Amino acid sequence: MNRRFIDGLRDSQGWLHREAVSSILPYGDAFLFVDSVSQLTESGVVAQYNIPVSSSLLDAHFKHVSMMPGVLMGEAVAQAGIVLIHYRSEFEEETDVVASTVSQMRFKTPALPGDTLEAHVSIKAINRLGARLMGKAYVNGREVLSATFDLTFIRRRNLIEHVSQYGNN
């Protein structure tokens, strides 16, 4: 995957929609927390996730109140960052981008069913092994989360081999 490929997925206004995002991120539909990308440059991304009115994850989080779990808001920010990394980096082989460190994550206010979560992510540092990113998530202009996190680049075949070592033996 390269920048030209991703640019070819944009609509006439420059947006990436869910189908395009799903061709960039290696996740199944149930774990895709980016519905669209409205801005994407070498240094930053703005992505949106429409929090469903009802879902098994939201309904099971708290029995007495429905809200998006904070860790899933963090996942949405990380997934936006992974889109940015794939846009910014030219990997020689199929490469996955995995979280390796999350620091300074702060949950400020809840995000509720029906809200649109907007993730703003920028690169603080990047090299051939990984990147440090800073992200914030907003609902209607109100900050709901901020975090600094590290992503590691790993060749897909190495990731599969590594994970298979922990299989059912």
C-alpha positions as CSV (number, residue, x, y, z in Angstrom):
1,M,0.0,0.0,0.0
2,N,1.3,3.5,-0.8
3,R,0.1,7.1,-0.8
4,R,-1.0,6.9,-4.5
5,F,-3.2,3.9,-3.7
6,I,-4.8,5.7,-0.7
7,D,-5.2,8.9,-2.8
8,G,-7.0,6.9,-5.4
9,L,-9.6,5.8,-2.8
10,R,-10.7,9.5,-2.1
11,D,-14.0,10.8,-3.3
12,S,-14.2,14.1,-5.3
13,Q,-14.1,16.1,-2.0
14,G,-11.0,14.3,-0.8
15,W,-12.8,12.1,1.8
16,L,-12.2,8.4,2.5
17,H,-15.4,6.6,3.3
18,R,-15.8,3.4,5.3
19,E,-15.2,1.0,2.3
20,A,-12.0,2.9,1.5
21,V,-10.9,2.8,5.2
22,S,-11.6,-0.9,5.4
23,S,-9.2,-1.5,2.5
24,I,-6.5,0.3,4.5
25,L,-7.1,-1.1,8.0
26,P,-6.8,-4.8,8.6
27,Y,-9.8,-5.1,10.8
28,G,-13.2,-6.8,10.4
29,D,-16.3,-4.6,10.2
30,A,-17.2,-5.2,13.9
31,F,-13.9,-3.8,15.0
32,L,-13.6,-0.8,12.6
33,F,-13.9,2.4,14.6
34,V,-13.3,4.8,11.7
35,D,-16.2,5.5,9.3
36,S,-14.6,8.3,7.3
37,V,-11.5,10.4,7.0
38,S,-12.1,14.1,6.1
39,Q,-8.5,15.2,6.2
40,L,-5.3,13.3,5.5
41,T,-1.8,14.8,5.0
42,E,1.7,13.5,5.7
43,S,1.6,15.0,9.2
44,G,-2.0,14.6,10.4
45,V,-5.4,13.0,10.0
46,V,-9.0,13.9,11.0
47,A,-11.3,10.9,11.1
48,Q,-14.9,10.3,12.2
49,Y,-16.8,7.4,13.8
50,N,-20.6,7.5,14.2
51,I,-21.3,5.8,17.5
52,P,-24.2,3.5,16.9
53,V,-27.4,4.1,18.8
54,S,-27.3,0.4,19.9
55,S,-24.7,-2.2,19.7
56,S,-23.7,-5.3,21.8
57,L,-20.6,-3.5,23.0
58,L,-22.3,-0.3,24.1
59,D,-25.3,-2.2,25.6
60,A,-23.0,-4.4,27.6
61,H,-20.6,-1.7,28.9
62,F,-22.8,-0.5,31.7
63,K,-26.2,-2.0,32.3
64,H,-27.6,1.3,33.7
65,V,-26.2,3.8,31.2
66,S,-25.1,3.6,27.5
67,M,-21.9,5.2,26.5
68,M,-18.9,4.3,24.3
69,P,-16.2,2.6,26.4
70,G,-13.1,4.8,26.8
71,V,-10.8,2.1,25.5
72,L,-12.8,2.0,22.3
73,M,-12.5,5.8,21.9
74,G,-8.8,5.2,22.3
75,E,-9.0,2.5,19.7
76,A,-10.8,4.9,17.3
77,V,-7.9,7.4,17.7
78,A,-5.3,4.7,17.2
79,Q,-7.0,3.4,14.0
80,A,-7.1,7.0,12.7
81,G,-3.3,7.1,13.4
82,I,-2.8,3.8,11.6
83,V,-4.5,5.3,8.5
84,L,-2.0,8.2,8.8
85,I,1.0,5.9,9.1
86,H,0.0,3.9,6.0
87,Y,-0.4,7.2,4.1
88,R,3.0,8.5,5.4
89,S,5.1,5.4,5.1
90,E,6.1,3.3,2.1
91,F,6.5,-0.3,3.4
92,E,8.4,-2.7,1.3
93,E,6.3,-5.8,2.4
94,E,2.8,-6.2,3.8
95,T,3.2,-4.5,7.2
96,D,0.9,-4.2,10.1
97,V,0.9,-1.3,12.5
98,V,0.3,-2.4,16.1
99,A,0.1,-0.4,19.4
100,S,3.1,-0.9,21.6
101,T,2.7,1.9,24.2
102,V,-0.1,4.1,25.4
103,S,0.7,6.9,27.7
104,Q,-1.0,9.9,29.1
105,M,-4.5,8.7,28.0
106,R,-7.1,10.9,29.6
107,F,-10.8,10.4,29.4
108,K,-12.5,13.7,29.9
109,T,-16.2,13.3,29.2
110,P,-18.4,10.5,27.8
111,A,-19.2,9.9,24.2
112,L,-22.8,8.7,23.8
113,P,-24.7,6.6,21.3
114,G,-25.7,8.7,18.3
115,D,-22.7,11.0,18.7
116,T,-20.0,11.4,16.1
117,L,-16.5,10.9,17.5
118,E,-13.9,13.0,15.6
119,A,-10.3,11.9,16.0
120,H,-7.4,14.3,15.3
121,V,-4.0,12.6,15.2
122,S,-0.6,13.9,14.4
123,I,2.9,12.4,14.2
124,K,5.4,13.5,16.9
125,A,8.2,11.2,15.8
126,I,8.7,8.5,13.2
127,N,11.5,6.1,12.1
128,R,11.7,2.8,10.3
129,L,10.6,0.8,13.4
130,G,7.6,2.8,14.5
131,A,6.1,6.1,15.4
132,R,4.9,8.2,18.3
133,L,1.6,9.9,17.8
134,M,-0.5,12.4,19.7
135,G,-4.3,12.3,19.4
136,K,-7.4,13.9,20.7
137,A,-11.0,12.9,20.2
138,Y,-14.0,15.4,20.1
139,V,-17.7,15.2,20.1
140,N,-19.4,18.4,18.9
141,G,-16.1,20.4,19.5
142,R,-15.9,19.1,23.1
143,E,-12.7,17.1,23.9
144,V,-13.5,13.7,25.2
145,L,-10.1,12.0,25.1
146,S,-6.4,12.8,24.7
147,A,-3.5,10.4,24.4
148,T,0.1,9.9,23.3
149,F,0.8,6.5,21.9
150,D,3.5,4.5,20.1
151,L,2.9,2.3,17.1
152,T,5.3,-0.4,16.0
153,F,5.7,-1.6,12.4
154,I,5.8,-5.4,11.9
155,R,5.9,-7.4,8.8
156,R,2.6,-9.3,8.5
157,R,4.3,-12.7,8.1
158,N,6.3,-12.0,11.3
159,L,3.2,-11.0,13.2
160,I,1.4,-14.2,12.1
161,E,4.4,-16.3,13.1
162,H,4.7,-14.6,16.4
163,V,1.0,-14.9,17.3
164,S,0.9,-18.6,16.2
165,Q,3.5,-19.4,18.9
166,Y,0.8,-18.7,21.5
167,G,-1.9,-20.9,19.8
168,N,-3.6,-23.8,21.5
169,N,-1.0,-26.4,22.1
